[in-house]
Amino acid sequence: MGPFPVQPSGLVSIPFRYLVGWLGSRWDRRLRPVASRENRRLYEESEARLLAAAE
């Protein structure tokens, strides 16, 4: 065993997994506004029907 308490593969895979997770979280944020706009448009189309049924 070397001077570190982890295997050499861990020295590469752990930072790599962290980087991939961070990139995934950034990618998800880019897609959210598109989905949010689409959801808002769908809600606005059905809002009148939803409110009329509540009376």
mmCIF file of the N, C-alpha and C atoms, coordinates in Angstrom:
data_MODEL
# 
_entry.id   MODEL 
# 
loop_
_atom_site.group_PDB 
_atom_site.id 
_atom_site.type_symbol 
_atom_site.label_atom_id 
_atom_site.label_alt_id 
_atom_site.label_comp_id 
_atom_site.label_asym_id 
_atom_site.label_entity_id 
_atom_site.label_seq_id 
_atom_site.pdbx_PDB_ins_code 
_atom_site.Cartn_x 
_atom_site.Cartn_y 
_atom_site.Cartn_z 
_atom_site.occupancy 
_atom_site.B_iso_or_equiv 
_atom_site.pdbx_formal_charge 
_atom_site.auth_seq_id 
_atom_site.auth_comp_id 
_atom_site.auth_asym_id 
_atom_site.auth_atom_id 
_atom_site.pdbx_PDB_model_num 
ATOM 1   N N  . MET A 1 1  ? 0.852   -1.173 0.000   1.00 0.00 ? 1  MET A N  1 
ATOM 2   C CA . MET A 1 1  ? 0.000   0.000  0.000   1.00 0.00 ? 1  MET A CA 1 
ATOM 3   C C  . MET A 1 1  ? 0.897   1.235  0.000   1.00 0.00 ? 1  MET A C  1 
ATOM 4   N N  . GLY A 1 2  ? 0.459   2.254  -0.691  1.00 0.00 ? 2  GLY A N  1 
ATOM 5   C CA . GLY A 1 2  ? 1.242   3.475  -0.816  1.00 0.00 ? 2  GLY A CA 1 
ATOM 6   C C  . GLY A 1 2  ? 1.023   4.419  0.349   1.00 0.00 ? 2  GLY A C  1 
ATOM 7   N N  . PRO A 1 3  ? 1.364   5.653  0.163   1.00 0.00 ? 3  PRO A N  1 
ATOM 8   C CA . PRO A 1 3  ? 1.230   6.635  1.246   1.00 0.00 ? 3  PRO A CA 1 
ATOM 9   C C  . PRO A 1 3  ? -0.217  7.057  1.505   1.00 0.00 ? 3  PRO A C  1 
ATOM 10  N N  . PHE A 1 4  ? -1.144  6.686  0.628   1.00 0.00 ? 4  PHE A N  1 
ATOM 11  C CA . PHE A 1 4  ? -2.546  7.059  0.797   1.00 0.00 ? 4  PHE A CA 1 
ATOM 12  C C  . PHE A 1 4  ? -3.358  5.846  1.234   1.00 0.00 ? 4  PHE A C  1 
ATOM 13  N N  . PRO A 1 5  ? -4.393  6.023  2.047   1.00 0.00 ? 5  PRO A N  1 
ATOM 14  C CA . PRO A 1 5  ? -5.174  4.890  2.534   1.00 0.00 ? 5  PRO A CA 1 
ATOM 15  C C  . PRO A 1 5  ? -6.196  4.350  1.525   1.00 0.00 ? 5  PRO A C  1 
ATOM 16  N N  . VAL A 1 6  ? -6.241  4.889  0.316   1.00 0.00 ? 6  VAL A N  1 
ATOM 17  C CA . VAL A 1 6  ? -7.181  4.397  -0.700  1.00 0.00 ? 6  VAL A CA 1 
ATOM 18  C C  . VAL A 1 6  ? -6.399  3.783  -1.853  1.00 0.00 ? 6  VAL A C  1 
ATOM 19  N N  . GLN A 1 7  ? -7.066  2.950  -2.605  1.00 0.00 ? 7  GLN A N  1 
ATOM 20  C CA . GLN A 1 7  ? -6.444  2.337  -3.768  1.00 0.00 ? 7  GLN A CA 1 
ATOM 21  C C  . GLN A 1 7  ? -6.221  3.411  -4.840  1.00 0.00 ? 7  GLN A C  1 
ATOM 22  N N  . PRO A 1 8  ? -5.228  3.249  -5.693  1.00 0.00 ? 8  PRO A N  1 
ATOM 23  C CA . PRO A 1 8  ? -4.989  4.255  -6.750  1.00 0.00 ? 8  PRO A CA 1 
ATOM 24  C C  . PRO A 1 8  ? -6.200  4.479  -7.656  1.00 0.00 ? 8  PRO A C  1 
ATOM 25  N N  . SER A 1 9  ? -7.008  3.441  -7.878  1.00 0.00 ? 9  SER A N  1 
ATOM 26  C CA . SER A 1 9  ? -8.190  3.641  -8.720  1.00 0.00 ? 9  SER A CA 1 
ATOM 27  C C  . SER A 1 9  ? -9.159  4.628  -8.065  1.00 0.00 ? 9  SER A C  1 
ATOM 28  N N  . GLY A 1 10 ? -9.189  4.663  -6.732  1.00 0.00 ? 10 GLY A N  1 
ATOM 29  C CA . GLY A 1 10 ? -10.044 5.610  -6.031  1.00 0.00 ? 10 GLY A CA 1 
ATOM 30  C C  . GLY A 1 10 ? -9.582  7.041  -6.201  1.00 0.00 ? 10 GLY A C  1 
ATOM 31  N N  . LEU A 1 11 ? -8.286  7.214  -6.387  1.00 0.00 ? 11 LEU A N  1 
ATOM 32  C CA . LEU A 1 11 ? -7.766  8.559  -6.590  1.00 0.00 ? 11 LEU A CA 1 
ATOM 33  C C  . LEU A 1 11 ? -8.269  9.162  -7.887  1.00 0.00 ? 11 LEU A C  1 
ATOM 34  N N  . VAL A 1 12 ? -8.607  8.330  -8.827  1.00 0.00 ? 12 VAL A N  1 
ATOM 35  C CA . VAL A 1 12 ? -9.109  8.806  -10.114 1.00 0.00 ? 12 VAL A CA 1 
ATOM 36  C C  . VAL A 1 12 ? -10.634 8.778  -10.141 1.00 0.00 ? 12 VAL A C  1 
ATOM 37  N N  . SER A 1 13 ? -11.230 7.668  -9.696  1.00 0.00 ? 13 SER A N  1 
ATOM 38  C CA . SER A 1 13 ? -12.673 7.501  -9.852  1.00 0.00 ? 13 SER A CA 1 
ATOM 39  C C  . SER A 1 13 ? -13.482 8.433  -8.948  1.00 0.00 ? 13 SER A C  1 
ATOM 40  N N  . ILE A 1 14 ? -13.020 8.702  -7.745  1.00 0.00 ? 14 ILE A N  1 
ATOM 41  C CA . ILE A 1 14 ? -13.794 9.556  -6.842  1.00 0.00 ? 14 ILE A CA 1 
ATOM 42  C C  . ILE A 1 14 ? -13.892 10.983 -7.369  1.00 0.00 ? 14 ILE A C  1 
ATOM 43  N N  . PRO A 1 15 ? -12.785 11.642 -7.752  1.00 0.00 ? 15 PRO A N  1 
ATOM 44  C CA . PRO A 1 15 ? -12.936 12.987 -8.339  1.00 0.00 ? 15 PRO A CA 1 
ATOM 45  C C  . PRO A 1 15 ? -13.705 12.971 -9.665  1.00 0.00 ? 15 PRO A C  1 
ATOM 46  N N  . PHE A 1 16 ? -13.546 11.895 -10.440 1.00 0.00 ? 16 PHE A N  1 
ATOM 47  C CA . PHE A 1 16 ? -14.271 11.794 -11.708 1.00 0.00 ? 16 PHE A CA 1 
ATOM 48  C C  . PHE A 1 16 ? -15.769 11.733 -11.458 1.00 0.00 ? 16 PHE A C  1 
ATOM 49  N N  . ARG A 1 17 ? -16.191 10.939 -10.484 1.00 0.00 ? 17 ARG A N  1 
ATOM 50  C CA . ARG A 1 17 ? -17.628 10.836 -10.175 1.00 0.00 ? 17 ARG A CA 1 
ATOM 51  C C  . ARG A 1 17 ? -18.169 12.167 -9.652  1.00 0.00 ? 17 ARG A C  1 
ATOM 52  N N  . TYR A 1 18 ? -17.378 12.856 -8.858  1.00 0.00 ? 18 TYR A N  1 
ATOM 53  C CA . TYR A 1 18 ? -17.791 14.170 -8.363  1.00 0.00 ? 18 TYR A CA 1 
ATOM 54  C C  . TYR A 1 18 ? -17.985 15.129 -9.532  1.00 0.00 ? 18 TYR A C  1 
ATOM 55  N N  . LEU A 1 19 ? -17.041 15.134 -10.468 1.00 0.00 ? 19 LEU A N  1 
ATOM 56  C CA . LEU A 1 19 ? -17.127 16.019 -11.624 1.00 0.00 ? 19 LEU A CA 1 
ATOM 57  C C  . LEU A 1 19 ? -18.353 15.685 -12.479 1.00 0.00 ? 19 LEU A C  1 
ATOM 58  N N  . VAL A 1 20 ? -18.607 14.411 -12.706 1.00 0.00 ? 20 VAL A N  1 
ATOM 59  C CA . VAL A 1 20 ? -19.768 14.003 -13.505 1.00 0.00 ? 20 VAL A CA 1 
ATOM 60  C C  . VAL A 1 20 ? -21.059 14.410 -12.798 1.00 0.00 ? 20 VAL A C  1 
ATOM 61  N N  . GLY A 1 21 ? -21.125 14.243 -11.488 1.00 0.00 ? 21 GLY A N  1 
ATOM 62  C CA . GLY A 1 21 ? -22.312 14.666 -10.747 1.00 0.00 ? 21 GLY A CA 1 
ATOM 63  C C  . GLY A 1 21 ? -22.533 16.163 -10.819 1.00 0.00 ? 21 GLY A C  1 
ATOM 64  N N  . TRP A 1 22 ? -21.453 16.921 -10.715 1.00 0.00 ? 22 TRP A N  1 
ATOM 65  C CA . TRP A 1 22 ? -21.563 18.374 -10.793 1.00 0.00 ? 22 TRP A CA 1 
ATOM 66  C C  . TRP A 1 22 ? -22.030 18.804 -12.193 1.00 0.00 ? 22 TRP A C  1 
ATOM 67  N N  . LEU A 1 23 ? -21.441 18.196 -13.219 1.00 0.00 ? 23 LEU A N  1 
ATOM 68  C CA . LEU A 1 23 ? -21.866 18.527 -14.587 1.00 0.00 ? 23 LEU A CA 1 
ATOM 69  C C  . LEU A 1 23 ? -23.327 18.155 -14.816 1.00 0.00 ? 23 LEU A C  1 
ATOM 70  N N  . GLY A 1 24 ? -23.755 17.034 -14.263 1.00 0.00 ? 24 GLY A N  1 
ATOM 71  C CA . GLY A 1 24 ? -25.160 16.629 -14.389 1.00 0.00 ? 24 GLY A CA 1 
ATOM 72  C C  . GLY A 1 24 ? -26.100 17.621 -13.741 1.00 0.00 ? 24 GLY A C  1 
ATOM 73  N N  . SER A 1 25 ? -25.714 18.169 -12.601 1.00 0.00 ? 25 SER A N  1 
ATOM 74  C CA . SER A 1 25 ? -26.572 19.149 -11.947 1.00 0.00 ? 25 SER A CA 1 
ATOM 75  C C  . SER A 1 25 ? -26.630 20.443 -12.753 1.00 0.00 ? 25 SER A C  1 
ATOM 76  N N  . ARG A 1 26 ? -25.545 20.814 -13.386 1.00 0.00 ? 26 ARG A N  1 
ATOM 77  C CA . ARG A 1 26 ? -25.537 22.010 -14.236 1.00 0.00 ? 26 ARG A CA 1 
ATOM 78  C C  . ARG A 1 26 ? -26.384 21.797 -15.489 1.00 0.00 ? 26 ARG A C  1 
ATOM 79  N N  . TRP A 1 27 ? -26.293 20.628 -16.080 1.00 0.00 ? 27 TRP A N  1 
ATOM 80  C CA . TRP A 1 27 ? -27.056 20.322 -17.290 1.00 0.00 ? 27 TRP A CA 1 
ATOM 81  C C  . TRP A 1 27 ? -28.545 20.357 -16.985 1.00 0.00 ? 27 TRP A C  1 
ATOM 82  N N  . ASP A 1 28 ? -28.950 19.823 -15.834 1.00 0.00 ? 28 ASP A N  1 
ATOM 83  C CA . ASP A 1 28 ? -30.353 19.803 -15.450 1.00 0.00 ? 28 ASP A CA 1 
ATOM 84  C C  . ASP A 1 28 ? -30.910 21.207 -15.314 1.00 0.00 ? 28 ASP A C  1 
ATOM 85  N N  . ARG A 1 29 ? -30.130 22.129 -14.793 1.00 0.00 ? 29 ARG A N  1 
ATOM 86  C CA . ARG A 1 29 ? -30.604 23.512 -14.638 1.00 0.00 ? 29 ARG A CA 1 
ATOM 87  C C  . ARG A 1 29 ? -30.853 24.166 -15.973 1.00 0.00 ? 29 ARG A C  1 
ATOM 88  N N  . ARG A 1 30 ? -30.115 23.779 -16.994 1.00 0.00 ? 30 ARG A N  1 
ATOM 89  C CA . ARG A 1 30 ? -30.340 24.372 -18.322 1.00 0.00 ? 30 ARG A CA 1 
ATOM 90  C C  . ARG A 1 30 ? -31.669 23.911 -18.899 1.00 0.00 ? 30 ARG A C  1 
ATOM 91  N N  . LEU A 1 31 ? -32.099 22.710 -18.576 1.00 0.00 ? 31 LEU A N  1 
ATOM 92  C CA . LEU A 1 31 ? -33.333 22.181 -19.142 1.00 0.00 ? 31 LEU A CA 1 
ATOM 93  C C  . LEU A 1 31 ? -34.571 22.631 -18.383 1.00 0.00 ? 31 LEU A C  1 
ATOM 94  N N  . ARG A 1 32 ? -34.429 23.034 -17.143 1.00 0.00 ? 32 ARG A N  1 
ATOM 95  C CA . ARG A 1 32 ? -35.590 23.406 -16.335 1.00 0.00 ? 32 ARG A CA 1 
ATOM 96  C C  . ARG A 1 32 ? -36.402 24.573 -16.884 1.00 0.00 ? 32 ARG A C  1 
ATOM 97  N N  . PRO A 1 33 ? -35.795 25.684 -17.345 1.00 0.00 ? 33 PRO A N  1 
ATOM 98  C CA . PRO A 1 33 ? -36.622 26.788 -17.841 1.00 0.00 ? 33 PRO A CA 1 
ATOM 99  C C  . PRO A 1 33 ? -37.511 26.389 -19.017 1.00 0.00 ? 33 PRO A C  1 
ATOM 100 N N  . VAL A 1 34 ? -37.037 25.526 -19.878 1.00 0.00 ? 34 VAL A N  1 
ATOM 101 C CA . VAL A 1 34 ? -37.845 25.083 -21.016 1.00 0.00 ? 34 VAL A CA 1 
ATOM 102 C C  . VAL A 1 34 ? -39.053 24.311 -20.512 1.00 0.00 ? 34 VAL A C  1 
ATOM 103 N N  . ALA A 1 35 ? -38.838 23.375 -19.594 1.00 0.00 ? 35 ALA A N  1 
ATOM 104 C CA . ALA A 1 35 ? -39.943 22.594 -19.050 1.00 0.00 ? 35 ALA A CA 1 
ATOM 105 C C  . ALA A 1 35 ? -40.888 23.489 -18.264 1.00 0.00 ? 35 ALA A C  1 
ATOM 106 N N  . SER A 1 36 ? -40.353 24.462 -17.548 1.00 0.00 ? 36 SER A N  1 
ATOM 107 C CA . SER A 1 36 ? -41.168 25.359 -16.753 1.00 0.00 ? 36 SER A CA 1 
ATOM 108 C C  . SER A 1 36 ? -42.072 26.215 -17.647 1.00 0.00 ? 36 SER A C  1 
ATOM 109 N N  . ARG A 1 37 ? -41.526 26.715 -18.741 1.00 0.00 ? 37 ARG A N  1 
ATOM 110 C CA . ARG A 1 37 ? -42.343 27.513 -19.668 1.00 0.00 ? 37 ARG A CA 1 
ATOM 111 C C  . ARG A 1 37 ? -43.454 26.673 -20.282 1.00 0.00 ? 37 ARG A C  1 
ATOM 112 N N  . GLU A 1 38 ? -43.135 25.433 -20.629 1.00 0.00 ? 38 GLU A N  1 
ATOM 113 C CA . GLU A 1 38 ? -44.132 24.542 -21.219 1.00 0.00 ? 38 GLU A CA 1 
ATOM 114 C C  . GLU A 1 38 ? -45.230 24.226 -20.200 1.00 0.00 ? 38 GLU A C  1 
ATOM 115 N N  . ASN A 1 39 ? -44.850 23.954 -18.967 1.00 0.00 ? 39 ASN A N  1 
ATOM 116 C CA . ASN A 1 39 ? -45.843 23.685 -17.924 1.00 0.00 ? 39 ASN A CA 1 
ATOM 117 C C  . ASN A 1 39 ? -46.713 24.902 -17.673 1.00 0.00 ? 39 ASN A C  1 
ATOM 118 N N  . ARG A 1 40 ? -46.117 26.083 -17.673 1.00 0.00 ? 40 ARG A N  1 
ATOM 119 C CA . ARG A 1 40 ? -46.883 27.311 -17.453 1.00 0.00 ? 40 ARG A CA 1 
ATOM 120 C C  . ARG A 1 40 ? -47.890 27.531 -18.583 1.00 0.00 ? 40 ARG A C  1 
ATOM 121 N N  . ARG A 1 41 ? -47.458 27.281 -19.826 1.00 0.00 ? 41 ARG A N  1 
ATOM 122 C CA . ARG A 1 41 ? -48.356 27.443 -20.966 1.00 0.00 ? 41 ARG A CA 1 
ATOM 123 C C  . ARG A 1 41 ? -49.526 26.473 -20.867 1.00 0.00 ? 41 ARG A C  1 
ATOM 124 N N  . LEU A 1 42 ? -49.254 25.227 -20.510 1.00 0.00 ? 42 LEU A N  1 
ATOM 125 C CA . LEU A 1 42 ? -50.323 24.240 -20.384 1.00 0.00 ? 42 LEU A CA 1 
ATOM 126 C C  . LEU A 1 42 ? -51.291 24.614 -19.262 1.00 0.00 ? 42 LEU A C  1 
ATOM 127 N N  . TYR A 1 43 ? -50.767 25.132 -18.164 1.00 0.00 ? 43 TYR A N  1 
ATOM 128 C CA . TYR A 1 43 ? -51.631 25.544 -17.061 1.00 0.00 ? 43 TYR A CA 1 
ATOM 129 C C  . TYR A 1 43 ? -52.518 26.711 -17.477 1.00 0.00 ? 43 TYR A C  1 
ATOM 130 N N  . GLU A 1 44 ? -51.939 27.689 -18.146 1.00 0.00 ? 44 GLU A N  1 
ATOM 131 C CA . GLU A 1 44 ? -52.726 28.855 -18.552 1.00 0.00 ? 44 GLU A CA 1 
ATOM 132 C C  . GLU A 1 44 ? -53.827 28.468 -19.530 1.00 0.00 ? 44 GLU A C  1 
ATOM 133 N N  . GLU A 1 45 ? -53.569 27.478 -20.375 1.00 0.00 ? 45 GLU A N  1 
ATOM 134 C CA . GLU A 1 45 ? -54.606 27.025 -21.299 1.00 0.00 ? 45 GLU A CA 1 
ATOM 135 C C  . GLU A 1 45 ? -55.786 26.391 -20.564 1.00 0.00 ? 45 GLU A C  1 
ATOM 136 N N  . SER A 1 46 ? -55.526 25.697 -19.475 1.00 0.00 ? 46 SER A N  1 
ATOM 137 C CA . SER A 1 46 ? -56.596 24.991 -18.777 1.00 0.00 ? 46 SER A CA 1 
ATOM 138 C C  . SER A 1 46 ? -57.083 25.721 -17.532 1.00 0.00 ? 46 SER A C  1 
ATOM 139 N N  . GLU A 1 47 ? -56.519 26.871 -17.204 1.00 0.00 ? 47 GLU A N  1 
ATOM 140 C CA . GLU A 1 47 ? -56.869 27.571 -15.973 1.00 0.00 ? 47 GLU A CA 1 
ATOM 141 C C  . GLU A 1 47 ? -58.343 27.966 -15.940 1.00 0.00 ? 47 GLU A C  1 
ATOM 142 N N  . ALA A 1 48 ? -58.878 28.473 -17.020 1.00 0.00 ? 48 ALA A N  1 
ATOM 143 C CA . ALA A 1 48 ? -60.287 28.897 -17.039 1.00 0.00 ? 48 ALA A CA 1 
ATOM 144 C C  . ALA A 1 48 ? -61.214 27.708 -16.774 1.00 0.00 ? 48 ALA A C  1 
ATOM 145 N N  . ARG A 1 49 ? -60.917 26.584 -17.376 1.00 0.00 ? 49 ARG A N  1 
ATOM 146 C CA . ARG A 1 49 ? -61.753 25.396 -17.141 1.00 0.00 ? 49 ARG A CA 1 
ATOM 147 C C  . ARG A 1 49 ? -61.647 24.922 -15.697 1.00 0.00 ? 49 ARG A C  1 
ATOM 148 N N  . LEU A 1 50 ? -60.450 24.991 -15.156 1.00 0.00 ? 50 LEU A N  1 
ATOM 149 C CA . LEU A 1 50 ? -60.245 24.564 -13.767 1.00 0.00 ? 50 LEU A CA 1 
ATOM 150 C C  . LEU A 1 50 ? -61.014 25.471 -12.804 1.00 0.00 ? 50 LEU A C  1 
ATOM 151 N N  . LEU A 1 51 ? -60.956 26.770 -13.036 1.00 0.00 ? 51 LEU A N  1 
ATOM 152 C CA . LEU A 1 51 ? -61.645 27.709 -12.151 1.00 0.00 ? 51 LEU A CA 1 
ATOM 153 C C  . LEU A 1 51 ? -63.162 27.632 -12.321 1.00 0.00 ? 51 LEU A C  1 
ATOM 154 N N  . ALA A 1 52 ? -63.659 27.390 -13.518 1.00 0.00 ? 52 ALA A N  1 
ATOM 155 C CA . ALA A 1 52 ? -65.097 27.281 -13.753 1.00 0.00 ? 52 ALA A CA 1 
ATOM 156 C C  . ALA A 1 52 ? -65.669 26.061 -13.056 1.00 0.00 ? 52 ALA A C  1 
ATOM 157 N N  . ALA A 1 53 ? -64.913 24.999 -12.995 1.00 0.00 ? 53 ALA A N  1 
ATOM 158 C CA . ALA A 1 53 ? -65.388 23.776 -12.341 1.00 0.00 ? 53 ALA A CA 1 
ATOM 159 C C  . ALA A 1 53 ? -65.397 23.921 -10.820 1.00 0.00 ? 53 ALA A C  1 
ATOM 160 N N  . ALA A 1 54 ? -64.666 24.890 -10.290 1.00 0.00 ? 54 ALA A N  1 
ATOM 161 C CA . ALA A 1 54 ? -64.601 25.062 -8.845  1.00 0.00 ? 54 ALA A CA 1 
ATOM 162 C C  . ALA A 1 54 ? -65.830 25.761 -8.289  1.00 0.00 ? 54 ALA A C  1 
ATOM 163 N N  . GLU A 1 55 ? -66.627 26.373 -9.129  1.00 0.00 ? 55 GLU A N  1 
ATOM 164 C CA . GLU A 1 55 ? -67.806 27.109 -8.649  1.00 0.00 ? 55 GLU A CA 1 
ATOM 165 C C  . GLU A 1 55 ? -68.934 26.213 -8.274  1.00 0.00 ? 55 GLU A C  1 
# 
